[in-house]
Amino acid sequence: MSAPDLRPKQKRSQVTHDKFLQSLQRALKVKYFEHISIKELAEGAEVSVGTFYRRFENKEALLPLLYDDFGQELGNFITELECHDCDGLEQQVTHLCQATFHFLDERKSVFRTIHLNARLHPDTIFTNPSLDRNEAYQRLSQLLLNFMASDGKATKVQQKAADMVIFMLINSLLDKILYPSLTPAIACSMPKDEFVKALGVMLGSYLQSQLHFG
């Protein structure tokens, strides 16, 4: 099934939508979403406020576009991970931790907006995403399972272990990247690079302990 298109069908309207999305992404680099005005978004898109309101009810209506655009980047990122050759499970975990950290850290302003508004506006932000996040997590888990299943077919225990690692990886990096001065991130005072390295060792050790369970 083809991915749903959140953009309008007319070329001119597509260009305007893209301008507003790009304006929002630029504004997020210097201030939080909640502090950005529609006037700022319109000025950044080089159109009038009236043009904004002819296409969007409010600035929250831009969230599905932001979420979908982030999802497309995430999909491309996972594809790059799938094309990267690793020599074994330990190397795969290390690479996954480091690459995921850099991907999210480079997009932390957008990542923060998505994270917070997914909880505040779940009915809005999750409108017809082009990338199913469950599918994304499954693809990440499979990167680990490729080195865990000796006969090419993972056991239920191994599948659960791989899923647990992806869950812990994303959540640990989320707090360390987005809220480093808040709890629970303050419980670990390691610098980010050291934290990522230690996280890889910890998650890798856990996976190794699950290799021979069926």
N, C-alpha and C positions, 0 to 999 in steps of 0.2 A: 504494500500500500504506500502510495507516495505521501511525502510529508505535507502537512497542511501549511498553507501560506498565510501568514499574518499581514502581509503587505497588500495594499489595494491593487486592483488589476490594471488601472490606468497608469501609464508611464509617468506622467506628470505628478500624480499623487504619490507614486512610489518614491520619486526623487524627494518630495517634500517630507515623507515619512523618514527617509534615510537622513535627511538634514536634521530633523528633530532628534533622532537617535544619536547621531554624531555629536550634536550640541549637548545632549545629556551626558554622554560619555566624557566629553571634555570638561564639563562643569563638575562631574564627580571626582575629578582629579584634584580639585581645590576645595570642595566643600561637600557636606553630606546631602543626600537626596532631600531630606526634610527641610533643608535651608535654601534649596534652589527654587527660584520663582519662575512662573510661566513667562514673565517678561524676559528674564535672562535666557530661557530656552529659545524664545522667539528671536531675540537679538543674536544669539549664537547661530541660529539657523538662517539668519538674514531675511526673516519674514515678519509679518505683523502678528500681534497677539490675536487679532481676529482670525488670522489664518490658522493659528493653533486651535482655536475653539471650533473652527469649522470641521476639524478632523478628530479632535480629542475632547472628551468631556472634562478631563482634568489631567494633571501630570501623572497620576497613578495609571492612567490608560497607556502610558509609555512602558510600563513595567513588563507586559508580555513581550514586547519587542526586545527589551533589554535581556530578558530571560532567554528568549529564543536565540538571540545573537550570541550570548555566552554559551548556550548549548551547542551551537554550530562550531564554535572555537573548541569546546570540550571534545566534540566528536572528532575533529581534526587532530587534536592532541592525542586522543586514544589510538587513532590510526597510526600516528607516528610511533607510539609506544609498541604497538603490535608489529611494526616493521623493524624495531630495534632488536638486534641479536644479543642475547645474554648467554653466558656459559653455564649457568646453573641457577638454582633457586636463590641462593644468597645474593648473587649479582643482580638478579631480577628484582628482589625486594629493595636492594640499595638504590638501584636505578629508578624504581617506581617512586620511592620516597623523595629522592632528590628532584626528579622531574616534576612530580606533582606539586612539590613545594614551590618551585620556580614558576610553574604555570599559574598557581593561585596567587602567589605574592605579586607577580607582575600585573594582576588584575584585581588587586584587593579592594579598590574603590567600588568596582562593579560587583565583586563578590560579596562585599558587605551589604550593599543595597539589596541584592537578591536574597541574601540570607535573612535579613530583618523583615523585608516586605513579604517574603514567602510565608511568614508567620502572621503578619498584620493583614495581608490582603491575599489569602490563598485562592479565593475564587477569581481573582483578577490575574495574578501573575502566572498561573499555570494554564492559561488559555492556549490550547492547541500547540504545545511545543513541538518543534521539528525533531528533537531528540528526546526519546523516552529515557528518563534518568535510571529506571530499573535496568534497561538495556545497557546503559553506560556502565553501571556498577557490575553487571554480569560480565561484560567484556574485560573490565579491570581484574575481576576475580579469575577469569580464564587465563590471564597472563601468568598467574601464580600456579594454577592447576596444571598448566602445560609442563611444569617441572615436578609436580607432586604425584600424578597418576602414572604408575609404572606401566600399566597396560593400556594407557590412553583413555581410560575411563575412571573418573574420580569417584571415590566412595562418598557417602553422605557426610561422614565425619570430615573428610578433606574439603568438601564443598562448603560446609559450615565454617571450617577454619579459614578458608580463603575469604569468605564473605565477612567474617569477623575482622580480619586484617584490613580489608578495604574500609569497613566502618570505622575502625580505630584510627586508621591513617587519615581519612578525611576529617573526622572530628578533632583529632589532635592538632592537625595543621590549621584547621579553621580557627581554633581558639588562639593558637600561637601567632598566627598572621593577623587576625582581625582585632583581637582583644588582648594584646600582650601584657597590658598593665592591670587587667582585671582578673578576678577569679573565674575559672580555675587555673588560668595560664600562669599566674604568679606563683603557683605551687612549684613550678620548675623554673629556676633562674638561669638556665643555660641560654647562651646566645643561640640565635636561630639555626646557624649552620651546625653547631654542636648538637642541638636538639634533634635536627633531622637525621644526623648520623646515628645518634643513640636510639632514635625511634626505629630506624631500619634494623639495627642489631636486635632490639627487643622483639619486633614483629617477626624477624627471620627465625629467631630462636623458638618462638611459639610455633611457627609453621613446621620447623624441623621436628618438634615434639609430636606433631600430628601425622607425620608421614606414614607411619605403619599401623595406624588405627583404621579399622574398617567399620 
